[in-house]
Amino acid sequence: MATEGVGRLRRDGQMEKLAGRIAKMNRQQVIALLRSFECSFKLDFTDEFLEAISMERLRHIILGAALHAHNLSCKSA
């Protein structure tokens, strides 16, 4: 079930910790994190797009990618 990984993240607070760290980052730090994020799916955003979107949306993208990557790793475990 897809929500199993989400529940696990919520119980141990990993997502909240990640969100807290990202909230303290500036735009360039969030973009660098997004560019270095290792996952089994492609994250392909242009520099122009990442520079143009709001910080809220940028943070949302990296948190969504982290949650999705975690769910995929839980399914394969």
N, CA, C and O atoms as a Tinker XYZ file with bonds, in Angstrom:
   308  protein
     1  N      0.842000   -1.193000    0.000000    73     2
     2  CA     0.000000    0.000000    0.000000    64     1     3
     3  C      0.882000    1.250000    0.000000    63     2     4     5
     4  O      1.870000    1.308000    0.732000    81     3
     5  N      0.542000    2.225000   -0.795000    73     3     6
     6  CA     1.370000    3.414000   -0.979000    64     5     7
     7  C      1.485000    4.269000    0.272000    63     6     8     9
     8  O      2.485000    4.970000    0.433000    81     7
     9  N      0.512000    4.240000    1.152000    73     7    10
    10  CA     0.553000    5.106000    2.333000    64     9    11
    11  C      1.384000    4.541000    3.472000    63    10    12    13
    12  O      1.599000    5.236000    4.465000    81    11
    13  N      1.858000    3.308000    3.368000    73    11    14
    14  CA     2.660000    2.729000    4.445000    64    13    15
    15  C      3.925000    3.539000    4.708000    63    14    16    17
    16  O      4.247000    3.818000    5.863000    81    15
    17  N      4.639000    3.917000    3.668000    73    15    18
    18  CA     5.849000    4.710000    3.818000    64    17    19
    19  C      5.571000    6.066000    4.416000    63    18    20    21
    20  O      6.358000    6.571000    5.218000    81    19
    21  N      4.448000    6.664000    4.030000    73    19    22
    22  CA     4.070000    7.966000    4.565000    64    21    23
    23  C      3.862000    7.865000    6.066000    63    22    24    25
    24  O      4.338000    8.712000    6.822000    81    23
    25  N      3.160000    6.843000    6.493000    73    23    26
    26  CA     2.939000    6.650000    7.926000    64    25    27
    27  C      4.239000    6.486000    8.685000    63    26    28    29
    28  O      4.400000    7.029000    9.778000    81    27
    29  N      5.155000    5.746000    8.114000    73    27    30
    30  CA     6.456000    5.548000    8.739000    64    29    31
    31  C      7.203000    6.874000    8.862000    63    30    32    33
    32  O      7.809000    7.156000    9.896000    81    31
    33  N      7.160000    7.673000    7.823000    73    31    34
    34  CA     7.814000    8.984000    7.878000    64    33    35
    35  C      7.178000    9.863000    8.941000    63    34    36    37
    36  O      7.884000   10.566000    9.663000    81    35
    37  N      5.883000    9.834000    9.046000    73    35    38
    38  CA     5.193000   10.678000   10.021000    64    37    39
    39  C      5.502000   10.241000   11.441000    63    38    40    41
    40  O      5.667000   11.083000   12.323000    81    39
    41  N      5.581000    8.937000   11.677000    73    39    42
    42  CA     5.833000    8.450000   13.038000    64    41    43
    43  C      7.216000    8.836000   13.545000    63    42    44    45
    44  O      7.363000    9.234000   14.700000    81    43
    45  N      8.211000    8.725000   12.709000    73    43    46
    46  CA     9.552000    9.007000   13.212000    64    45    47
    47  C      9.983000   10.456000   12.986000    63    46    48    49
    48  O     11.081000   10.842000   13.388000    81    47
    49  N      9.137000   11.256000   12.352000    73    47    50
    50  CA     9.400000   12.683000   12.217000    64    49    51
    51  C     10.435000   13.069000   11.180000    63    50    52    53
    52  O     10.882000   14.216000   11.165000    81    51
    53  N     10.831000   12.147000   10.311000    73    51    54
    54  CA    11.854000   12.459000    9.308000    64    53    55
    55  C     11.413000   13.580000    8.380000    63    54    56    57
    56  O     12.208000   14.459000    8.047000    81    55
    57  N     10.146000   13.556000    7.956000    73    55    58
    58  CA     9.672000   14.566000    7.020000    64    57    59
    59  C      9.661000   15.943000    7.688000    63    58    60    61
    60  O     10.015000   16.939000    7.058000    81    59
    61  N      9.263000   16.001000    8.942000    73    59    62
    62  CA     9.259000   17.271000    9.660000    64    61    63
    63  C     10.676000   17.822000    9.819000    63    62    64    65
    64  O     10.900000   19.027000    9.705000    81    63
    65  N     11.620000   16.931000   10.081000    73    63    66
    66  CA    13.018000   17.364000   10.203000    64    65    67
    67  C     13.540000   17.896000    8.875000    63    66    68    69
    68  O     14.211000   18.927000    8.828000    81    67
    69  N     13.226000   17.182000    7.795000    73    67    70
    70  CA    13.651000   17.632000    6.473000    64    69    71
    71  C     12.998000   18.969000    6.135000    63    70    72    73
    72  O     13.662000   19.874000    5.629000    81    71
    73  N     11.697000   19.097000    6.415000    73    71    74
    74  CA    10.994000   20.351000    6.134000    64    73    75
    75  C     11.603000   21.496000    6.930000    63    74    76    77
    76  O     11.726000   22.608000    6.415000    81    75
    77  N     11.983000   21.245000    8.169000    73    75    78
    78  CA    12.621000   22.270000    8.996000    64    77    79
    79  C     13.963000   22.705000    8.439000    63    78    80    81
    80  O     14.280000   23.895000    8.433000    81    79
    81  N     14.756000   21.745000    7.970000    73    79    82
    82  CA    16.050000   22.083000    7.378000    64    81    83
    83  C     15.873000   22.877000    6.099000    63    82    84    85
    84  O     16.584000   23.854000    5.865000    81    83
    85  N     14.921000   22.460000    5.265000    73    83    86
    86  CA    14.678000   23.161000    4.002000    64    85    87
    87  C     14.162000   24.571000    4.252000    63    86    88    89
    88  O     14.513000   25.496000    3.520000    81    87
    89  N     13.339000   24.744000    5.270000    73    87    90
    90  CA    12.773000   26.065000    5.586000    64    89    91
    91  C     13.867000   27.075000    5.928000    63    90    92    93
    92  O     13.684000   28.277000    5.734000    81    91
    93  N     14.987000   26.602000    6.430000    73    91    94
    94  CA    16.093000   27.487000    6.814000    64    93    95
    95  C     17.041000   27.783000    5.649000    63    94    96    97
    96  O     17.924000   28.633000    5.767000    81    95
    97  N     16.860000   27.090000    4.535000    73    95    98
    98  CA    17.760000   27.253000    3.388000    64    97    99
    99  C     17.332000   28.423000    2.522000    63    98   100   101
   100  O     16.152000   28.768000    2.456000    81    99
   101  N     18.311000   29.031000    1.859000    73    99   102
   102  CA    17.991000   30.050000    0.866000    64   101   103
   103  C     17.737000   29.358000   -0.477000    63   102   104   105
   104  O     17.910000   28.145000   -0.597000    81   103
   105  N     17.331000   30.126000   -1.471000    73   103   106
   106  CA    16.974000   29.573000   -2.783000    64   105   107
   107  C     18.107000   28.731000   -3.378000    63   106   108   109
   108  O     17.868000   27.620000   -3.850000    81   107
   109  N     19.329000   29.249000   -3.359000    73   107   110
   110  CA    20.443000   28.524000   -3.964000    64   109   111
   111  C     20.718000   27.205000   -3.248000    63   110   112   113
   112  O     21.078000   26.218000   -3.890000    81   111
   113  N     20.556000   27.177000   -1.945000    73   111   114
   114  CA    20.758000   25.942000   -1.199000    64   113   115
   115  C     19.687000   24.907000   -1.538000    63   114   116   117
   116  O     19.989000   23.722000   -1.674000    81   115
   117  N     18.432000   25.354000   -1.676000    73   115   118
   118  CA    17.345000   24.427000   -2.024000    64   117   119
   119  C     17.560000   23.884000   -3.436000    63   118   120   121
   120  O     17.370000   22.692000   -3.679000    81   119
   121  N     17.954000   24.748000   -4.359000    73   119   122
   122  CA    18.213000   24.300000   -5.727000    64   121   123
   123  C     19.378000   23.303000   -5.752000    63   122   124   125
   124  O     19.316000   22.298000   -6.461000    81   123
   125  N     20.419000   23.571000   -4.996000    73   123   126
   126  CA    21.556000   22.641000   -4.934000    64   125   127
   127  C     21.120000   21.290000   -4.378000    63   126   128   129
   128  O     21.552000   20.246000   -4.867000    81   127
   129  N     20.259000   21.307000   -3.349000    73   127   130
   130  CA    19.739000   20.063000   -2.781000    64   129   131
   131  C     18.917000   19.312000   -3.824000    63   130   132   133
   132  O     19.050000   18.096000   -3.967000    81   131
   133  N     18.081000   20.026000   -4.541000    73   131   134
   134  CA    17.263000   19.405000   -5.580000    64   133   135
   135  C     18.143000   18.804000   -6.673000    63   134   136   137
   136  O     17.881000   17.694000   -7.136000    81   135
   137  N     19.168000   19.515000   -7.082000    73   135   138
   138  CA    20.084000   19.036000   -8.133000    64   137   139
   139  C     20.877000   17.800000   -7.682000    63   138   140   141
   140  O     21.221000   16.953000   -8.507000    81   139
   141  N     21.165000   17.694000   -6.391000    73   139   142
   142  CA    21.963000   16.572000   -5.895000    64   141   143
   143  C     21.111000   15.420000   -5.368000    63   142   144   145
   144  O     21.642000   14.392000   -4.949000    81   143
   145  N     19.795000   15.593000   -5.389000    73   143   146
   146  CA    18.883000   14.589000   -4.842000    64   145   147
   147  C     18.960000   13.316000   -5.668000    63   146   148   149
   148  O     18.767000   13.347000   -6.883000    81   147
   149  N     19.239000   12.207000   -5.019000    73   147   150
   150  CA    19.347000   10.924000   -5.705000    64   149   151
   151  C     18.052000   10.153000   -5.544000    63   150   152   153
   152  O     17.617000    9.871000   -4.427000    81   151
   153  N     17.440000    9.816000   -6.669000    73   151   154
   154  CA    16.206000    9.045000   -6.638000    64   153   155
   155  C     16.101000    8.226000   -7.917000    63   154   156   157
   156  O     16.881000    8.414000   -8.851000    81   155
   157  N     15.144000    7.328000   -7.952000    73   155   158
   158  CA    15.005000    6.439000   -9.102000    64   157   159
   159  C     14.183000    7.056000  -10.228000    63   158   160   161
   160  O     13.956000    6.409000  -11.250000    81   159
   161  N     13.738000    8.291000  -10.055000    73   159   162
   162  CA    12.972000    8.974000  -11.090000    64   161   163
   163  C     13.684000   10.265000  -11.458000    63   162   164   165
   164  O     14.470000   10.800000  -10.676000    81   163
   165  N     13.405000   10.754000  -12.642000    73   163   166
   166  CA    14.132000   11.906000  -13.158000    64   165   167
   167  C     13.531000   13.220000  -12.649000    63   166   168   169
   168  O     12.320000   13.433000  -12.724000    81   167
   169  N     14.382000   14.081000  -12.139000    73   167   170
   170  CA    14.013000   15.449000  -11.769000    64   169   171
   171  C     14.714000   16.353000  -12.772000    63   170   172   173
   172  O     15.923000   16.568000  -12.692000    81   171
   173  N     13.954000   16.871000  -13.704000    73   171   174
   174  CA    14.542000   17.612000  -14.811000    64   173   175
   175  C     13.899000   18.995000  -14.912000    63   174   176   177
   176  O     12.909000   19.176000  -15.619000    81   175
   177  N     14.465000   19.959000  -14.207000    73   175   178
   178  CA    13.955000   21.322000  -14.198000    64   177   179
   179  C     15.035000   22.251000  -14.751000    63   178   180   181
   180  O     16.218000   22.087000  -14.450000    81   179
   181  N     14.628000   23.207000  -15.544000    73   179   182
   182  CA    15.604000   24.170000  -16.050000    64   181   183
   183  C     15.979000   25.155000  -14.947000    63   182   184   185
   184  O     15.217000   25.373000  -14.005000    81   183
   185  N     17.151000   25.737000  -15.079000    73   183   186
   186  CA    17.578000   26.760000  -14.127000    64   185   187
   187  C     16.603000   27.935000  -14.121000    63   186   188   189
   188  O     16.299000   28.500000  -13.071000    81   187
   189  N     16.121000   28.290000  -15.308000    73   187   190
   190  CA    15.179000   29.415000  -15.418000    64   189   191
   191  C     13.903000   29.151000  -14.630000    63   190   192   193
   192  O     13.395000   30.042000  -13.949000    81   191
   193  N     13.386000   27.928000  -14.721000    73   191   194
   194  CA    12.178000   27.570000  -13.995000    64   193   195
   195  C     12.413000   27.640000  -12.487000    63   194   196   197
   196  O     11.612000   28.220000  -11.754000    81   195
   197  N     13.512000   27.046000  -12.033000    73   195   198
   198  CA    13.796000   27.020000  -10.598000    64   197   199
   199  C     14.030000   28.417000  -10.031000    63   198   200   201
   200  O     13.693000   28.685000   -8.878000    81   199
   201  N     14.597000   29.292000  -10.824000    73   199   202
   202  CA    14.815000   30.673000  -10.376000    64   201   203
   203  C     13.522000   31.486000  -10.375000    63   202   204   205
   204  O     13.397000   32.454000   -9.624000    81   203
   205  N     12.565000   31.097000  -11.211000    73   203   206
   206  CA    11.341000   31.893000  -11.365000    64   205   207
   207  C     10.231000   31.519000  -10.379000    63   206   208   209
   208  O      9.400000   32.363000  -10.044000    81   207
   209  N     10.206000   30.280000   -9.914000    73   207   210
   210  CA     9.097000   29.869000   -9.050000    64   209   211
   211  C      9.291000   30.388000   -7.632000    63   210   212   213
   212  O     10.397000   30.755000   -7.235000    81   211
   213  N      8.210000   30.410000   -6.885000    73   211   214
   214  CA     8.266000   30.893000   -5.504000    64   213   215
   215  C      9.053000   29.914000   -4.630000    63   214   216   217
   216  O      9.181000   28.734000   -4.957000    81   215
   217  N      9.565000   30.415000   -3.536000    73   215   218
   218  CA    10.282000   29.554000   -2.587000    64   217   219
   219  C      9.353000   28.479000   -2.041000    63   218   220   221
   220  O      9.771000   27.343000   -1.821000    81   219
   221  N      8.101000   28.838000   -1.824000    73   219   222
   222  CA     7.127000   27.864000   -1.323000    64   221   223
   223  C      6.992000   26.691000   -2.298000    63   222   224   225
   224  O      6.991000   25.529000   -1.892000    81   223
   225  N      6.879000   27.008000   -3.569000    73   223   226
   226  CA     6.750000   25.953000   -4.573000    64   225   227
   227  C      8.038000   25.142000   -4.704000    63   226   228   229
   228  O      7.990000   23.924000   -4.872000    81   227
   229  N      9.164000   25.800000   -4.630000    73   227   230
   230  CA    10.453000   25.120000   -4.692000    64   229   231
   231  C     10.602000   24.134000   -3.530000    63   230   232   233
   232  O     11.029000   22.995000   -3.718000    81   231
   233  N     10.247000   24.585000   -2.341000    73   231   234
   234  CA    10.289000   23.691000   -1.167000    64   233   235
   235  C      9.318000   22.528000   -1.333000    63   234   236   237
   236  O      9.628000   21.395000   -0.966000    81   235
   237  N      8.147000   22.812000   -1.884000    73   235   238
   238  CA     7.142000   21.778000   -2.107000    64   237   239
   239  C      7.677000   20.701000   -3.051000    63   238   240   241
   240  O      7.451000   19.513000   -2.824000    81   239
   241  N      8.373000   21.102000   -4.089000    73   239   242
   242  CA     8.932000   20.142000   -5.052000    64   241   243
   243  C      9.924000   19.206000   -4.370000    63   242   244   245
   244  O      9.841000   17.991000   -4.549000    81   243
   245  N     10.859000   19.746000   -3.593000    73   243   246
   246  CA    11.861000   18.881000   -2.966000    64   245   247
   247  C     11.241000   17.985000   -1.893000    63   246   248   249
   248  O     11.648000   16.832000   -1.749000    81   247
   249  N     10.271000   18.491000   -1.145000    73   247   250
   250  CA     9.601000   17.646000   -0.153000    64   249   251
   251  C      8.796000   16.544000   -0.834000    63   250   252   253
   252  O      8.794000   15.399000   -0.382000    81   251
   253  N      8.112000   16.893000   -1.925000    73   251   254
   254  CA     7.363000   15.881000   -2.674000    64   253   255
   255  C      8.268000   14.808000   -3.254000    63   254   256   257
   256  O      7.938000   13.622000   -3.224000    81   255
   257  N      9.398000   15.222000   -3.777000    73   255   258
   258  CA    10.357000   14.264000   -4.334000    64   257   259
   259  C     10.888000   13.341000   -3.235000    63   258   260   261
   260  O     11.029000   12.137000   -3.449000    81   259
   261  N     11.178000   13.897000   -2.074000    73   259   262
   262  CA    11.688000   13.082000   -0.960000    64   261   263
   263  C     10.629000   12.080000   -0.501000    63   262   264   265
   264  O     10.942000   10.919000   -0.239000    81   263
   265  N      9.397000   12.523000   -0.405000    73   263   266
   266  CA     8.314000   11.638000    0.009000    64   265   267
   267  C      8.096000   10.539000   -1.026000    63   266   268   269
   268  O      7.941000    9.371000   -0.669000    81   267
   269  N      8.084000   10.902000   -2.291000    73   267   270
   270  CA     7.892000    9.924000   -3.361000    64   269   271
   271  C      9.042000    8.915000   -3.391000    63   270   272   273
   272  O      8.810000    7.713000   -3.521000    81   271
   273  N     10.258000    9.391000   -3.273000    73   271   274
   274  CA    11.423000    8.499000   -3.277000    64   273   275
   275  C     11.364000    7.544000   -2.097000    63   274   276   277
   276  O     11.693000    6.366000   -2.233000    81   275
   277  N     10.947000    8.042000   -0.941000    73   275   278
   278  CA    10.841000    7.189000    0.237000    64   277   279
   279  C      9.777000    6.111000    0.026000    63   278   280   281
   280  O      9.997000    4.949000    0.370000    81   279
   281  N      8.633000    6.487000   -0.533000    73   279   282
   282  CA     7.562000    5.514000   -0.790000    64   281   283
   283  C      8.026000    4.430000   -1.750000    63   282   284   285
   284  O      7.700000    3.258000   -1.559000    81   283
   285  N      8.784000    4.802000   -2.782000    73   283   286
   286  CA     9.295000    3.799000   -3.727000    64   285   287
   287  C     10.263000    2.856000   -3.046000    63   286   288   289
   288  O     10.239000    1.652000   -3.302000    81   287
   289  N     11.124000    3.390000   -2.174000    73   287   290
   290  CA    12.094000    2.523000   -1.487000    64   289   291
   291  C     11.398000    1.601000   -0.497000    63   290   292   293
   292  O     11.862000    0.482000   -0.276000    81   291
   293  N     10.308000    2.038000    0.099000    73   291   294
   294  CA     9.543000    1.184000    1.028000    64   293   295
   295  C      8.876000    0.033000    0.286000    63   294   296   297
   296  O      8.791000   -1.079000    0.807000    81   295
   297  N      8.407000    0.294000   -0.917000    73   295   298
   298  CA     7.740000   -0.752000   -1.704000    64   297   299
   299  C      8.720000   -1.830000   -2.144000    63   298   300   301
   300  O      8.356000   -3.002000   -2.241000    81   299
   301  N      9.980000   -1.432000   -2.413000    73   299   302
   302  CA    10.939000   -2.412000   -2.905000    64   301   303
   303  C     11.643000   -3.156000   -1.784000    63   302   304   305
   304  O     12.341000   -4.139000   -2.033000    81   303
   305  N     11.467000   -2.701000   -0.563000    73   303   306
   306  CA    12.127000   -3.337000    0.588000    64   305   307
   307  C     11.401000   -4.596000    1.022000    63   306   308
   308  O     11.820000   -5.254000    1.974000    81   307
